[in-house]
Amino acid sequence: DYSALTDEDIAKGGELFRTNCSACHQAAANGGALPNGKYAPALHGVEPLHIYEAMRTGPQQMPVFSAGAIPDEDVAAIIGYLKGIEEQPSSGFSLGGLGPVTEGFAGWVIGIGGLCLIATWIASTGARAK
């Protein structure tokens, strides 16, 4: 049961998630591509029992996380962390989730465009050499 977790438990769940899960499911649990055409699903909106069972049985490409590797208390902490980030509004402007390359390129274009506009404004209003 993840509902009775403390902030420390949820922080530990975040650390465990980043260590054991984020390589496939990404840092924000949005899922991601795997080798051989497989895909790690997003974890937002997934029932806690489903996450628990997936961790214990390792469906498809997912490794099995036995109770010896990750105890039930730690699984609950991971689930609590996932539910916590699910409830938090995302920050920033995501461009509809088009991906990091697209979002990075858009940021680069806006940033460089802004710098060009500022440089043009400074050049047009600055002191002229005589």
PyRosetta script that sets phi, psi and omega in degrees:
from pyrosetta import init, pose_from_sequence

init()
pose = pose_from_sequence("DYSALTDEDIAKGGELFRTNCSACHQAAANGGALPNGKYAPALHGVEPLHIYEAMRTGPQQMPVFSAGAIPDEDVAAIIGYLKGIEEQPSSGFSLGGLGPVTEGFAGWVIGIGGLCLIATWIASTGARAK")
pose.set_psi(1, 121.2)
pose.set_omega(1, -175.9)
pose.set_phi(2, -94.8)
pose.set_psi(2, -8.1)
pose.set_omega(2, -173.8)
pose.set_phi(3, -70.7)
pose.set_psi(3, -22.4)
pose.set_omega(3, -177.4)
pose.set_phi(4, -98.4)
pose.set_psi(4, 16.3)
pose.set_omega(4, -176.9)
pose.set_phi(5, -75.3)
pose.set_psi(5, 146.7)
pose.set_omega(5, 175.3)
pose.set_phi(6, -86.3)
pose.set_psi(6, 170.7)
pose.set_omega(6, 177.0)
pose.set_phi(7, -61.2)
pose.set_psi(7, -35.3)
pose.set_omega(7, 178.4)
pose.set_phi(8, -65.6)
pose.set_psi(8, -40.2)
pose.set_omega(8, 178.0)
pose.set_phi(9, -62.6)
pose.set_psi(9, -42.9)
pose.set_omega(9, -179.1)
pose.set_phi(10, -67.2)
pose.set_psi(10, -38.5)
pose.set_omega(10, 176.2)
pose.set_phi(11, -62.8)
pose.set_psi(11, -40.6)
pose.set_omega(11, 176.6)
pose.set_phi(12, -64.3)
pose.set_psi(12, -39.3)
pose.set_omega(12, 176.7)
pose.set_phi(13, -60.8)
pose.set_psi(13, -38.7)
pose.set_omega(13, 177.0)
pose.set_phi(14, -64.3)
pose.set_psi(14, -41.5)
pose.set_omega(14, 178.0)
pose.set_phi(15, -64.4)
pose.set_psi(15, -43.9)
pose.set_omega(15, 178.6)
pose.set_phi(16, -64.0)
pose.set_psi(16, -39.9)
pose.set_omega(16, 178.5)
pose.set_phi(17, -62.5)
pose.set_psi(17, -47.3)
pose.set_omega(17, -179.3)
pose.set_phi(18, -63.2)
pose.set_psi(18, -33.9)
pose.set_omega(18, -179.4)
pose.set_phi(19, -75.5)
pose.set_psi(19, -43.3)
pose.set_omega(19, -169.9)
pose.set_phi(20, -105.4)
pose.set_psi(20, -21.9)
pose.set_omega(20, -168.9)
pose.set_phi(21, -120.7)
pose.set_psi(21, -30.0)
pose.set_omega(21, -170.1)
pose.set_phi(22, -69.7)
pose.set_psi(22, -18.1)
pose.set_omega(22, 177.9)
pose.set_phi(23, -61.2)
pose.set_psi(23, -33.2)
pose.set_omega(23, 179.7)
pose.set_phi(24, -102.9)
pose.set_psi(24, -43.7)
pose.set_omega(24, -174.2)
pose.set_phi(25, -89.4)
pose.set_psi(25, -1.3)
pose.set_omega(25, -180.0)
pose.set_phi(26, 72.3)
pose.set_psi(26, 160.8)
pose.set_omega(26, -173.7)
pose.set_phi(27, -62.4)
pose.set_psi(27, -33.1)
pose.set_omega(27, -179.5)
pose.set_phi(28, -96.5)
pose.set_psi(28, 12.6)
pose.set_omega(28, 178.4)
pose.set_phi(29, 61.5)
pose.set_psi(29, 32.0)
pose.set_omega(29, -180.0)
pose.set_phi(30, -90.5)
pose.set_psi(30, 1.8)
pose.set_omega(30, -179.6)
pose.set_phi(31, 83.5)
pose.set_psi(31, 171.6)
pose.set_omega(31, -179.7)
pose.set_phi(32, -174.7)
pose.set_psi(32, 170.1)
pose.set_omega(32, -178.2)
pose.set_phi(33, -77.5)
pose.set_psi(33, 145.5)
pose.set_omega(33, 176.7)
pose.set_phi(34, -122.7)
pose.set_psi(34, 170.1)
pose.set_omega(34, 177.2)
pose.set_phi(35, -63.2)
pose.set_psi(35, 160.6)
pose.set_omega(35, 175.3)
pose.set_phi(36, 61.2)
pose.set_psi(36, 32.3)
pose.set_omega(36, 175.9)
pose.set_phi(37, 74.8)
pose.set_psi(37, 9.6)
pose.set_omega(37, 178.6)
pose.set_phi(38, -84.9)
pose.set_psi(38, 165.9)
pose.set_omega(38, -177.1)
pose.set_phi(39, -144.1)
pose.set_psi(39, 131.2)
pose.set_omega(39, 174.0)
pose.set_phi(40, -85.2)
pose.set_psi(40, 123.4)
pose.set_omega(40, -174.7)
pose.set_phi(41, -72.1)
pose.set_psi(41, 158.1)
pose.set_omega(41, 171.7)
pose.set_phi(42, -67.3)
pose.set_psi(42, 149.8)
pose.set_omega(42, -176.8)
pose.set_phi(43, -107.0)
pose.set_psi(43, 5.5)
pose.set_omega(43, 178.3)
pose.set_phi(44, -77.2)
pose.set_psi(44, 131.9)
pose.set_omega(44, 178.3)
pose.set_phi(45, 80.9)
pose.set_psi(45, 5.0)
pose.set_omega(45, 179.4)
pose.set_phi(46, -86.0)
pose.set_psi(46, 136.9)
pose.set_omega(46, -179.7)
pose.set_phi(47, -63.6)
pose.set_psi(47, 142.2)
pose.set_omega(47, 179.5)
pose.set_phi(48, -55.7)
pose.set_psi(48, -39.8)
pose.set_omega(48, 179.7)
pose.set_phi(49, -62.7)
pose.set_psi(49, -38.0)
pose.set_omega(49, 178.9)
pose.set_phi(50, -65.0)
pose.set_psi(50, -41.2)
pose.set_omega(50, 177.6)
pose.set_phi(51, -63.5)
pose.set_psi(51, -45.2)
pose.set_omega(51, 179.6)
pose.set_phi(52, -58.9)
pose.set_psi(52, -49.1)
pose.set_omega(52, -178.5)
pose.set_phi(53, -64.3)
pose.set_psi(53, -38.3)
pose.set_omega(53, 178.7)
pose.set_phi(54, -64.9)
pose.set_psi(54, -40.2)
pose.set_omega(54, 178.8)
pose.set_phi(55, -65.3)
pose.set_psi(55, -36.5)
pose.set_omega(55, -177.1)
pose.set_phi(56, -81.0)
pose.set_psi(56, -28.9)
pose.set_omega(56, -176.1)
pose.set_phi(57, -105.2)
pose.set_psi(57, -20.7)
pose.set_omega(57, 178.3)
pose.set_phi(58, 62.0)
pose.set_psi(58, 66.2)
pose.set_omega(58, -179.4)
pose.set_phi(59, -67.4)
pose.set_psi(59, 149.3)
pose.set_omega(59, 177.9)
pose.set_phi(60, 50.1)
pose.set_psi(60, -121.4)
pose.set_omega(60, -176.2)
pose.set_phi(61, -81.3)
pose.set_psi(61, -9.2)
pose.set_omega(61, -173.8)
pose.set_phi(62, -71.8)
pose.set_psi(62, 136.4)
pose.set_omega(62, 176.5)
pose.set_phi(63, -71.4)
pose.set_psi(63, 157.5)
pose.set_omega(63, 175.8)
pose.set_phi(64, -84.9)
pose.set_psi(64, 127.5)
pose.set_omega(64, 174.9)
pose.set_phi(65, -106.4)
pose.set_psi(65, 95.3)
pose.set_omega(65, -177.9)
pose.set_phi(66, -70.8)
pose.set_psi(66, 167.8)
pose.set_omega(66, 178.2)
pose.set_phi(67, -64.4)
pose.set_psi(67, -23.9)
pose.set_omega(67, 176.0)
pose.set_phi(68, -73.6)
pose.set_psi(68, -33.4)
pose.set_omega(68, 179.8)
pose.set_phi(69, -79.6)
pose.set_psi(69, -47.7)
pose.set_omega(69, 178.6)
pose.set_phi(70, -133.9)
pose.set_psi(70, 105.4)
pose.set_omega(70, -179.3)
pose.set_phi(71, -62.7)
pose.set_psi(71, 162.0)
pose.set_omega(71, -178.5)
pose.set_phi(72, -56.1)
pose.set_psi(72, -36.6)
pose.set_omega(72, 179.8)
pose.set_phi(73, -63.3)
pose.set_psi(73, -37.5)
pose.set_omega(73, 179.5)
pose.set_phi(74, -73.5)
pose.set_psi(74, -34.9)
pose.set_omega(74, 174.9)
pose.set_phi(75, -62.7)
pose.set_psi(75, -42.4)
pose.set_omega(75, 177.6)
pose.set_phi(76, -61.8)
pose.set_psi(76, -38.3)
pose.set_omega(76, 178.6)
pose.set_phi(77, -65.7)
pose.set_psi(77, -40.0)
pose.set_omega(77, 177.5)
pose.set_phi(78, -63.8)
pose.set_psi(78, -44.5)
pose.set_omega(78, 179.1)
pose.set_phi(79, -63.2)
pose.set_psi(79, -42.0)
pose.set_omega(79, 176.9)
pose.set_phi(80, -60.2)
pose.set_psi(80, -41.0)
pose.set_omega(80, 176.9)
pose.set_phi(81, -62.7)
pose.set_psi(81, -46.0)
pose.set_omega(81, -179.6)
pose.set_phi(82, -61.7)
pose.set_psi(82, -42.1)
pose.set_omega(82, 178.9)
pose.set_phi(83, -67.9)
pose.set_psi(83, -32.5)
pose.set_omega(83, 177.6)
pose.set_phi(84, -66.4)
pose.set_psi(84, -44.7)
pose.set_omega(84, 179.9)
pose.set_phi(85, -73.3)
pose.set_psi(85, -23.2)
pose.set_omega(85, 176.9)
pose.set_phi(86, -68.8)
pose.set_psi(86, -34.9)
pose.set_omega(86, -178.0)
pose.set_phi(87, -80.6)
pose.set_psi(87, -22.2)
pose.set_omega(87, -178.6)
pose.set_phi(88, -79.7)
pose.set_psi(88, 136.1)
pose.set_omega(88, 175.3)
pose.set_phi(89, -68.7)
pose.set_psi(89, 141.6)
pose.set_omega(89, 178.3)
pose.set_phi(90, -73.7)
pose.set_psi(90, 148.8)
pose.set_omega(90, -179.6)
pose.set_phi(91, -100.5)
pose.set_psi(91, 162.5)
pose.set_omega(91, 177.2)
pose.set_phi(92, 81.7)
pose.set_psi(92, -175.4)
pose.set_omega(92, -178.9)
pose.set_phi(93, -114.1)
pose.set_psi(93, 114.5)
pose.set_omega(93, -169.1)
pose.set_phi(94, -95.9)
pose.set_psi(94, -1.9)
pose.set_omega(94, -177.6)
pose.set_phi(95, 56.9)
pose.set_psi(95, 32.7)
pose.set_omega(95, 177.0)
pose.set_phi(96, 73.2)
pose.set_psi(96, 22.5)
pose.set_omega(96, 178.5)
pose.set_phi(97, 69.7)
pose.set_psi(97, 35.5)
pose.set_omega(97, -178.6)
pose.set_phi(98, -74.7)
pose.set_psi(98, -9.7)
pose.set_omega(98, 176.4)
pose.set_phi(99, 116.1)
pose.set_psi(99, 161.2)
pose.set_omega(99, -174.9)
pose.set_phi(100, -67.3)
pose.set_psi(100, -32.6)
pose.set_omega(100, -179.7)
pose.set_phi(101, -67.5)
pose.set_psi(101, -47.5)
pose.set_omega(101, 179.4)
pose.set_phi(102, -62.6)
pose.set_psi(102, -44.7)
pose.set_omega(102, -178.7)
pose.set_phi(103, -67.3)
pose.set_psi(103, -38.6)
pose.set_omega(103, 176.9)
pose.set_phi(104, -65.5)
pose.set_psi(104, -41.4)
pose.set_omega(104, 178.6)
pose.set_phi(105, -64.0)
pose.set_psi(105, -42.2)
pose.set_omega(105, 178.6)
pose.set_phi(106, -62.3)
pose.set_psi(106, -42.3)
pose.set_omega(106, 177.3)
pose.set_phi(107, -62.9)
pose.set_psi(107, -40.2)
pose.set_omega(107, 179.1)
pose.set_phi(108, -64.3)
pose.set_psi(108, -46.2)
pose.set_omega(108, -179.5)
pose.set_phi(109, -62.5)
pose.set_psi(109, -45.2)
pose.set_omega(109, 179.8)
pose.set_phi(110, -64.8)
pose.set_psi(110, -43.0)
pose.set_omega(110, -179.9)
pose.set_phi(111, -64.1)
pose.set_psi(111, -49.2)
pose.set_omega(111, 179.7)
pose.set_phi(112, -66.2)
pose.set_psi(112, -40.0)
pose.set_omega(112, 177.5)
pose.set_phi(113, -60.1)
pose.set_psi(113, -43.3)
pose.set_omega(113, 177.8)
pose.set_phi(114, -63.0)
pose.set_psi(114, -42.3)
pose.set_omega(114, 177.9)
pose.set_phi(115, -63.5)
pose.set_psi(115, -39.2)
pose.set_omega(115, 177.4)
pose.set_phi(116, -64.1)
pose.set_psi(116, -41.7)
pose.set_omega(116, 177.7)
pose.set_phi(117, -63.1)
pose.set_psi(117, -43.3)
pose.set_omega(117, 179.0)
pose.set_phi(118, -64.3)
pose.set_psi(118, -43.6)
pose.set_omega(118, 179.3)
pose.set_phi(119, -62.6)
pose.set_psi(119, -40.5)
pose.set_omega(119, 178.2)
pose.set_phi(120, -64.8)
pose.set_psi(120, -42.9)
pose.set_omega(120, 179.3)
pose.set_phi(121, -63.6)
pose.set_psi(121, -44.3)
pose.set_omega(121, 178.9)
pose.set_phi(122, -62.7)
pose.set_psi(122, -42.2)
pose.set_omega(122, -179.7)
pose.set_phi(123, -65.1)
pose.set_psi(123, -35.9)
pose.set_omega(123, -177.0)
pose.set_phi(124, -80.0)
pose.set_psi(124, -24.4)
pose.set_omega(124, -177.8)
pose.set_phi(125, -109.3)
pose.set_psi(125, -5.5)
pose.set_omega(125, -176.6)
pose.set_phi(126, -74.0)
pose.set_psi(126, 173.3)
pose.set_omega(126, 178.7)
pose.set_phi(127, -70.1)
pose.set_psi(127, 141.7)
pose.set_omega(127, 179.8)
pose.set_phi(128, -98.5)
pose.set_psi(128, 139.3)
pose.set_omega(128, 175.4)
pose.set_phi(129, -78.8)
pose.set_psi(129, 139.8)
pose.set_omega(129, -178.8)
pose.set_phi(130, -109.1)
pose.dump_pdb("model.pdb")
